[in-house]
């Protein structure tokens, strides 16, 4: 009903002063809601009441499942909105571009979506349409996929990010929601997504739920089912104080039996409205209702949690169960961009905040010079925890977020230690790769690459409280997956930290024999028993890695898990470390992060009965990379893949199956060089839209190839 005009007056609006903090509250509300509802997703109200009772706290332990899990509701929400960053933060980003974002980040059958089959899973159906060249919005249209498939719940699940980049701009949020939803959905599913997106965007500036509902429904047709659902529940709420009785009316008039498919939009949207109206503006009560009412509990609870997080801020998450402590900001985003998989609520908040600034043409400055961990938002710990390996000392260490009264007077991670004895070490750390408790993940496998590598330089800024007694010794330390995937600890140089003193710790990460680094952290020790507080203000790393990635001699699987697998078969038990098989089209395995910019990558690859085999650089997913491809056509190609394929150069090649070729790519700014068997074949400038950063990949096109190892080094 509404369309965005380029250069709309909304771009002139100032952002809310507490924008970042409110986005953070929305992100936390989303993941808390999902983690709360996930263990009993799909249950009826009766089943929940019989087995669990009213849902007033996390129940994962009662259900015997982990709390922090891979989940489509979270992955899709924070992945599809990346279309904005990938397409230059254009407010006119199209549905087709958002569809292309699906193809770039989704690994078929393995990530984000419910892979329930064509005509059964709405998102799987849309993905297959996109893969076969049908662009959005036709890919999700009712005309192509039918009414039942096109009106399921997914469009509502994934919509929160589009609202959080549009604070106080419901028109923009509703339009973004329409475009994003149309990739896979149509009809009532789009209307429900638009209502929620508009409400969440306006929640940055409006506190009244009824005013938000009035606004949300103004964006959809008055004769739509979603409009009627909201109108009916508001009427029932006026006359019926018991949410349970209104739930019964919803079941009678809008229940699952009246709508086809697996998880229809209409019944679940009704439960969201129920929770918002009867929740009495209280985060805890609203989540209780959304989860106790049943059906798609994690989806509904996540949307409710996000909206109330935005509206009421971080303080709204307090005063009830400890929702934040067990989560510790942790979340996983398994996609084809593996370096973004191990993340946290603060990191994802600032990706959204950056987009919100860019959409309004407002400069954005990342906290603490862009450090990966900066703890600048109240209560944030960014996945840091006390390492329990040293049980006695671990029990005497506690973490919190606090204001450090140092030179900068800033929020930091407070490390409080009590009677830390002589000869004891205490360590606090955060994951940089798949942690041990997530190696076997129920549901979706956690596909991820490490975020930290040998050769990179870590820097941490710490301060000691003025009230501390004796000095404490501090050092950086890491853990990597060693023999048979047991964690091996490596320690950096020691420095003493006296009361009131500040130090910057710098450490160039040593060789880990190519094994993935699992954690990075700070270790404390003392010569005599001490108590006190140390504040970690920031921790981050920079530079290209200096690594050779291959199969270790001492067993384990995590070296292979560090590669994001997007081929039909990736065999690690074969004689060669890397045997890739792709039955149709082009597949890849990739590793690395978007922070890698200028480097040299080299490998020895052997084609076997394959159309083409190659090496990739600056890989940002399945549809965004550079590649040096050796082809059965008797040519070698330097390609740029970016919403299509561009040949940057081609040269003759003596093509032989079962022969090993030495290949190398060097990328420095817009300059690319590539060698085969030591001969420089390409030396070009990418004068189009260059890819400025990304990881590395091995690529296989219809057949089998092998590789002994991949080396990445600084370009200098």
Residue pairs with C-beta under 8 A, 6 or more apart in sequence:
1 219
1 220
1 221
2 171
2 174
2 175
2 219
3 175
4 91
4 92
4 171
4 172
4 175
6 91
6 92
8 91
8 171
8 172
10 169
10 171
10 172
10 360
11 91
11 359
11 360
11 361
12 360
13 168
13 169
13 360
14 362
15 167
15 356
15 357
15 360
15 362
16 22
16 167
16 168
16 204
16 205
18 313
19 167
19 204
19 353
19 356
20 349
20 350
20 353
20 377
21 313
21 314
21 377
21 378
22 167
22 204
22 309
22 310
22 313
23 164
23 167
23 310
23 349
23 352
23 353
23 356
24 314
24 345
24 346
24 349
24 377
24 380
25 309
25 310
25 312
25 313
25 314
25 316
25 317
26 160
26 163
26 164
26 200
26 306
26 307
26 309
26 310
27 164
27 306
27 309
27 345
27 348
27 349
27 352
28 305
28 309
28 314
28 317
28 323
28 324
28 327
28 329
28 345
29 283
29 302
29 304
29 305
29 306
29 307
29 308
29 309
29 310
29 317
30 73
30 74
30 77
30 160
30 302
30 303
30 305
30 306
30 309
31 74
31 302
31 305
31 327
31 331
31 345
32 287
32 305
32 317
32 323
32 324
32 327
33 287
33 290
33 298
33 300
33 301
33 302
33 303
33 304
33 305
33 306
34 71
34 73
34 74
34 298
34 299
34 301
34 302
34 305
35 58
35 60
35 67
35 68
35 69
35 71
35 298
35 327
36 55
36 58
36 59
36 287
36 291
36 297
36 298
36 301
36 305
36 323
37 55
37 290
37 291
37 297
37 298
37 299
37 300
37 301
37 302
38 60
38 65
38 69
38 71
38 297
38 298
39 59
39 60
39 62
39 63
39 65
40 47
40 48
40 51
40 52
40 55
40 59
40 63
40 291
40 297
41 296
41 297
41 298
41 299
42 263
42 295
42 296
42 297
43 51
43 294
43 295
43 297
44 294
44 295
45 247
45 251
45 292
45 293
45 294
46 294
47 294
48 55
48 291
48 292
48 294
48 297
49 292
52 59
52 62
54 288
54 292
55 287
55 288
55 291
55 292
55 297
56 284
56 288
56 321
57 321
58 67
58 321
58 323
58 326
60 66
60 67
65 442
66 437
66 438
66 441
66 442
67 326
67 327
68 327
68 330
68 331
68 332
68 438
69 332
69 441
69 442
69 443
69 444
70 332
70 334
70 441
70 443
70 444
70 445
70 446
71 298
71 443
71 444
72 112
72 113
72 114
72 157
72 444
73 157
73 158
73 298
73 299
73 302
74 302
74 331
74 332
74 333
75 111
75 112
75 332
75 333
75 334
75 335
75 444
76 112
76 113
76 123
76 154
76 157
76 158
77 157
77 158
77 159
77 160
77 161
77 302
78 161
78 331
78 333
78 348
78 351
79 101
79 105
79 112
79 333
79 335
80 98
80 101
80 102
80 105
80 158
80 161
80 180
80 183
81 161
81 162
81 165
81 180
81 352
81 355
82 101
82 105
82 351
83 93
83 97
83 98
83 100
83 101
83 180
84 90
84 93
84 165
84 355
84 358
84 359
85 351
85 354
85 355
86 97
86 101
86 104
86 620
86 624
87 93
87 97
89 355
89 358
89 359
91 172
91 359
93 176
93 179
94 136
94 179
95 135
95 136
95 137
95 179
95 180
95 182
95 183
96 135
96 136
96 137
97 643
98 136
98 179
98 180
98 183
99 126
99 130
99 135
99 136
99 139
99 183
100 130
100 623
100 643
102 126
102 127
102 130
102 183
103 127
103 130
103 131
103 622
103 623
104 336
104 337
104 620
104 621
104 622
104 623
104 624
105 111
105 112
105 335
105 336
105 337
105 621
105 622
106 112
106 113
106 127
106 335
106 336
106 622
107 335
107 336
107 447
107 564
107 565
107 566
107 622
108 115
108 127
108 131
109 115
110 334
110 444
110 445
110 447
110 565
110 566
111 334
111 335
111 336
111 444
111 447
112 123
112 334
112 335
112 444
113 121
113 123
113 124
113 127
114 121
114 123
114 124
115 121
115 124
116 124
116 262
117 124
118 124
118 125
118 128
119 125
119 145
119 146
119 149
120 149
120 262
121 262
122 140
122 145
122 149
122 150
122 152
122 154
122 184
122 185
122 189
122 261
123 154
123 184
125 145
125 149
125 184
126 136
126 139
126 140
126 145
126 183
126 184
126 185
127 184
129 138
129 139
129 140
129 144
129 145
130 136
130 139
130 183
134 144
136 179
136 182
136 183
136 184
137 179
137 182
137 183
137 186
138 144
139 183
139 184
140 150
140 181
140 182
140 183
140 184
140 185
140 186
141 150
141 182
141 186
142 150
142 151
142 186
142 187
145 186
147 187
148 259
148 260
148 261
148 264
149 261
150 185
150 186
150 187
150 189
151 185
151 186
151 187
151 188
151 189
151 259
151 261
151 264
151 265
151 266
152 185
152 189
152 261
152 262
152 263
152 264
152 265
153 189
153 263
153 264
153 265
153 268
153 269
153 296
153 299
154 184
154 185
154 189
155 177
155 180
155 181
155 184
155 185
155 189
155 190
155 192
155 193
155 265
156 189
156 192
156 193
156 196
156 265
156 268
156 269
156 272
156 299
156 303
157 299
157 302
157 303
158 180
158 181
159 177
159 180
159 181
159 193
159 196
159 197
159 200
159 303
160 196
160 197
160 200
160 302
160 303
160 306
161 352
162 173
162 176
162 177
162 180
162 197
163 173
163 177
163 196
163 197
163 198
163 199
163 200
163 201
163 306
163 310
164 200
164 201
164 306
164 310
164 352
164 356
165 176
165 352
165 355
165 356
165 359
166 172
166 173
166 176
166 197
166 201
166 356
166 359
167 201
167 204
167 205
167 356
168 201
168 202
168 204
168 205
169 201
170 197
170 198
170 199
170 201
170 202
170 215
170 216
170 219
171 198
171 219
172 201
172 359
173 197
173 198
173 200
173 201
174 194
174 197
174 198
174 201
174 219
176 197
177 190
177 193
177 194
177 196
177 197
177 198
178 190
178 193
178 194
180 193
181 189
181 190
181 193
181 194
182 190
185 193
185 265
188 224
188 225
188 226
188 265
188 266
189 265
191 220
191 221
191 224
191 225
191 226
191 227
192 226
192 265
192 266
192 269
194 216
194 219
194 220
195 216
195 217
195 219
195 220
195 226
195 230
195 269
196 216
196 272
196 303
196 307
198 215
198 216
198 218
198 219
199 212
199 213
199 215
199 216
199 307
200 306
200 307
200 310
202 212
202 215
202 216
203 212
203 307
203 310
203 311
204 310
206 212
206 215
206 311
207 311
207 312
209 276
209 277
209 281
210 234
212 311
213 230
213 234
213 273
213 276
216 230
217 227
217 230
217 231
220 226
220 227
221 227
225 266
226 265
226 266
226 269
229 254
229 266
229 269
229 270
229 273
230 273
232 249
232 253
233 246
233 250
233 270
233 273
233 274
233 277
234 273
234 277
236 246
236 249
237 246
237 277
237 278
240 246
240 249
243 274
243 278
243 289
243 293
246 274
246 278
247 271
247 274
247 293
250 267
250 270
250 271
250 274
254 266
254 267
254 270
255 267
256 264
256 267
256 295
258 266
258 267
259 266
259 267
263 295
263 296
263 299
267 295
268 295
268 296
268 299
268 300
271 290
271 293
271 294
271 295
271 300
272 290
272 300
272 303
272 304
274 289
274 290
274 293
275 286
275 287
275 289
275 290
275 293
275 300
275 304
276 286
276 304
276 307
276 308
278 285
278 286
278 289
279 285
279 286
279 287
279 288
279 289
279 290
279 304
279 308
280 286
281 308
281 312
282 316
283 305
283 308
283 309
283 312
283 316
283 317
283 320
284 319
284 320
284 321
286 304
286 305
286 308
287 301
287 304
287 305
290 297
290 300
290 301
290 304
291 297
291 300
291 301
293 300
308 316
309 316
309 317
314 378
314 379
317 323
317 324
324 379
327 345
328 381
328 382
328 383
328 384
328 385
329 344
329 345
329 346
329 380
329 381
329 382
329 383
330 344
330 345
330 383
330 431
331 343
331 344
331 345
331 348
332 341
332 342
332 343
332 438
332 446
332 448
333 340
333 341
333 343
333 348
334 341
334 444
334 445
334 446
334 447
334 448
335 341
335 447
335 621
336 564
336 566
336 590
336 621
336 622
337 564
337 594
337 620
337 621
338 447
338 448
338 449
338 563
338 564
338 590
338 591
338 592
338 695
339 449
339 450
339 451
339 592
339 593
339 594
339 595
339 695
340 593
340 594
341 446
341 447
341 448
341 449
341 564
342 431
342 432
342 433
342 434
342 448
342 450
342 451
344 382
344 383
344 430
345 380
345 382
346 373
346 374
346 375
346 376
346 377
346 380
346 382
347 372
347 382
349 377
350 366
350 367
353 364
354 364
354 366
357 363
357 364
358 364
367 374
367 376
368 374
368 376
368 461
368 537
368 538
368 540
369 538
370 540
371 459
371 538
371 539
371 540
372 451
372 539
372 540
372 541
373 382
373 384
373 413
373 430
373 536
373 538
373 539
373 540
374 537
374 538
375 381
375 382
375 401
375 411
375 412
375 413
375 536
375 537
375 538
376 410
376 411
377 401
377 411
378 401
378 411
379 401
380 401
380 411
381 399
381 400
381 401
381 413
382 413
382 430
383 430
383 431
384 399
384 413
384 428
384 429
384 430
384 521
384 536
385 399
385 428
385 429
385 430
386 394
386 397
386 398
386 399
386 426
386 427
386 428
387 394
387 426
387 427
387 428
387 429
387 519
387 521
388 394
389 427
390 424
390 425
390 426
390 427
392 421
392 424
393 420
393 421
393 424
393 425
393 426
394 426
396 417
396 418
396 419
396 420
396 426
397 415
397 416
397 417
397 418
397 420
397 426
397 428
397 524
398 415
398 416
398 418
399 413
399 414
399 415
399 416
399 428
400 413
400 414
400 416
401 411
401 412
401 413
401 414
402 411
402 412
402 414
402 535
403 409
403 410
403 411
403 412
404 410
404 411
404 412
404 414
404 463
404 465
404 535
404 537
405 465
405 466
406 463
406 502
406 535
406 537
407 463
407 502
408 537
410 537
412 463
412 535
412 536
412 537
413 428
413 535
413 536
414 533
414 534
414 535
415 428
415 522
415 524
415 533
415 534
415 535
415 536
416 532
416 533
417 426
417 472
417 524
417 530
417 531
417 532
417 533
417 534
418 531
419 529
419 530
419 531
420 426
420 472
420 524
420 525
420 526
420 529
420 530
420 531
421 526
421 529
422 526
422 527
422 528
422 529
423 525
424 525
424 526
425 523
425 524
425 525
426 523
426 524
426 525
427 477
427 521
427 522
427 523
427 524
428 521
428 522
428 536
429 477
429 479
429 519
429 520
429 521
429 522
430 519
430 520
430 521
431 518
431 519
432 450
432 451
432 452
432 478
432 517
432 518
432 519
432 520
433 448
433 449
433 450
433 451
433 452
433 481
433 516
433 517
433 518
433 519
433 558
433 562
434 446
434 448
434 518
434 558
434 561
435 518
435 519
436 487
436 518
438 446
439 446
439 485
439 558
439 561
447 564
447 565
448 561
448 562
448 564
449 562
449 563
449 564
449 590
449 591
449 592
449 593
449 695
450 516
450 517
450 518
450 562
450 591
451 593
452 458
452 478
452 509
452 517
452 520
452 541
453 509
453 517
453 545
453 546
453 547
453 592
453 712
454 509
454 510
454 511
454 512
454 514
454 517
454 545
454 546
454 547
455 508
455 509
455 543
455 544
455 545
455 546
455 547
455 713
455 714
456 508
456 509
456 541
456 542
456 543
456 544
456 545
457 506
457 507
457 508
457 509
457 541
457 542
457 543
458 476
458 492
458 505
458 506
458 507
458 508
458 509
458 520
458 539
458 540
458 541
459 504
459 505
459 506
459 507
459 539
459 540
459 541
459 542
460 476
460 504
460 505
460 522
460 536
460 538
460 539
461 502
461 503
461 504
461 505
461 536
461 537
461 538
461 539
462 474
462 497
462 502
462 503
462 504
462 505
462 522
462 534
462 535
462 536
462 537
463 497
463 500
463 501
463 502
463 503
463 534
463 535
463 537
464 471
464 472
464 497
464 498
464 499
464 500
464 501
464 502
464 532
464 533
464 534
464 535
465 499
465 500
465 532
465 533
465 534
465 535
466 499
466 500
467 499
467 532
467 533
468 498
468 499
468 500
468 530
468 532
468 533
469 499
469 530
469 531
469 532
470 526
470 527
470 528
470 530
471 496
471 497
471 498
471 499
471 501
471 526
471 530
472 496
472 497
472 524
472 525
472 526
472 530
472 532
472 534
473 494
473 495
473 496
473 497
473 524
473 525
473 526
473 527
474 494
474 495
474 496
474 497
474 503
474 505
474 522
474 523
474 524
474 534
475 491
475 492
475 493
475 494
475 495
475 505
475 522
475 523
475 525
476 491
476 492
476 505
476 507
476 520
476 521
476 522
476 523
477 489
477 490
477 491
477 492
477 520
477 521
477 522
477 523
478 489
478 490
478 509
478 517
478 518
478 519
478 520
478 521
479 487
479 488
479 489
479 490
479 517
479 518
479 519
480 487
480 488
480 490
480 512
480 515
480 516
480 517
480 518
481 487
481 488
481 515
481 516
481 518
481 556
481 558
481 559
482 488
482 515
482 554
482 556
483 552
483 554
483 555
483 556
484 554
484 555
484 556
485 555
485 556
485 557
485 558
487 518
487 519
488 512
488 515
490 510
490 512
491 523
492 505
492 507
493 505
493 507
494 525
495 503
495 505
497 503
497 534
499 532
505 522
509 517
509 541
511 546
511 547
513 552
514 547
514 548
514 549
514 550
514 552
514 559
514 709
515 552
515 556
515 558
515 559
516 558
516 559
516 561
516 562
518 558
520 539
520 541
522 534
522 536
522 539
524 534
542 595
543 714
544 596
544 597
544 598
544 599
544 712
544 713
544 714
544 715
545 592
545 596
545 599
545 712
545 713
546 712
546 713
546 714
547 711
547 712
548 709
548 710
548 711
549 559
549 562
549 563
549 591
549 709
549 710
549 711
549 712
550 559
550 577
550 708
550 709
550 710
551 559
551 560
551 572
551 577
552 559
557 572
559 572
560 570
560 572
562 591
563 570
563 589
563 590
563 591
564 589
564 590
564 591
565 589
566 587
566 588
566 589
566 590
566 622
567 580
567 581
567 582
567 587
567 588
567 589
567 700
568 581
568 582
568 583
568 584
568 587
569 579
569 580
569 581
569 582
570 578
570 579
570 580
570 581
570 589
571 579
571 580
571 581
572 578
574 706
576 606
576 706
576 707
576 708
577 707
577 708
577 709
578 589
578 698
578 706
578 707
578 708
578 709
578 710
579 704
579 705
579 706
580 587
580 589
580 698
580 700
580 704
580 705
580 706
580 707
581 700
581 703
581 704
582 610
582 700
582 701
582 702
582 703
583 702
584 702
585 701
585 702
586 612
586 699
586 700
586 701
586 702
587 699
587 700
587 701
588 616
588 619
588 622
588 625
588 697
588 698
588 699
588 700
589 697
589 698
590 616
590 619
590 695
590 696
590 697
590 698
591 695
591 696
591 697
591 710
592 619
592 694
592 695
592 696
592 712
593 694
593 695
594 620
594 693
594 694
594 695
595 693
596 618
596 693
596 694
596 695
596 696
596 712
597 667
597 692
597 693
598 667
598 668
598 669
598 714
598 715
598 716
599 617
599 666
599 667
599 712
599 713
599 714
599 715
600 664
600 665
600 666
600 667
600 712
600 713
600 714
600 715
601 615
601 617
601 664
601 665
601 696
601 710
601 711
601 712
602 615
602 662
602 663
602 664
602 665
602 710
602 711
603 615
603 662
603 663
603 664
603 698
603 707
603 708
603 709
603 710
603 711
604 660
604 661
604 662
604 663
604 707
604 708
604 709
605 613
605 614
605 615
605 630
605 660
605 661
605 663
605 698
605 705
605 706
605 707
606 613
606 658
606 659
606 660
606 661
606 705
606 706
606 707
607 613
607 630
607 632
607 655
607 657
607 658
607 659
607 661
607 703
607 705
608 657
608 658
608 703
608 704
608 705
608 706
609 657
609 703
609 704
610 632
610 657
610 700
610 701
610 702
610 703
610 704
610 705
611 631
611 632
611 701
611 702
611 703
612 629
612 630
612 631
612 632
612 699
612 700
612 701
612 702
613 629
613 630
613 698
613 699
613 700
613 701
613 703
613 705
614 627
614 628
614 629
614 630
614 663
614 698
614 699
615 627
615 628
615 663
615 664
615 665
615 696
615 697
615 698
615 699
615 710
616 625
616 626
616 627
616 628
616 696
616 697
616 698
616 699
617 625
617 626
617 627
617 665
617 667
617 672
617 694
617 696
617 697
618 625
618 626
618 667
618 691
618 692
618 693
618 694
618 695
619 625
619 626
619 694
619 695
619 696
619 697
620 691
620 693
620 694
620 695
623 641
623 642
623 643
624 641
624 642
624 691
624 694
625 640
625 641
625 691
625 694
625 697
626 638
626 639
626 640
626 641
626 648
626 665
626 667
626 672
626 691
627 637
627 638
627 639
627 641
627 697
627 699
628 636
628 637
628 638
628 639
628 663
628 665
628 674
628 676
628 682
629 636
629 637
629 639
629 699
629 701
630 636
630 653
630 655
630 661
630 663
630 676
631 637
631 653
631 655
632 655
633 655
634 652
634 653
634 654
634 655
635 650
635 651
635 652
635 653
636 650
636 651
636 652
636 653
636 676
636 681
637 647
637 649
637 650
638 647
638 648
638 649
638 650
638 672
638 674
638 681
638 682
638 684
639 645
639 646
639 647
639 648
640 646
640 648
640 686
640 688
640 691
642 688
642 689
642 691
646 688
648 672
648 682
648 684
648 686
649 674
649 681
649 682
649 684
651 681
651 682
653 676
661 676
661 677
662 675
662 676
662 677
662 678
663 674
663 675
663 676
664 674
664 675
665 672
665 673
665 674
666 672
666 673
666 674
666 715
667 715
668 715
669 690
669 692
670 685
670 686
670 687
670 690
671 683
671 684
671 685
671 686
672 682
672 683
672 684
672 685
672 686
673 680
673 682
673 683
673 684
674 680
674 681
674 682
675 681
696 710
696 712
698 705
698 707
698 710
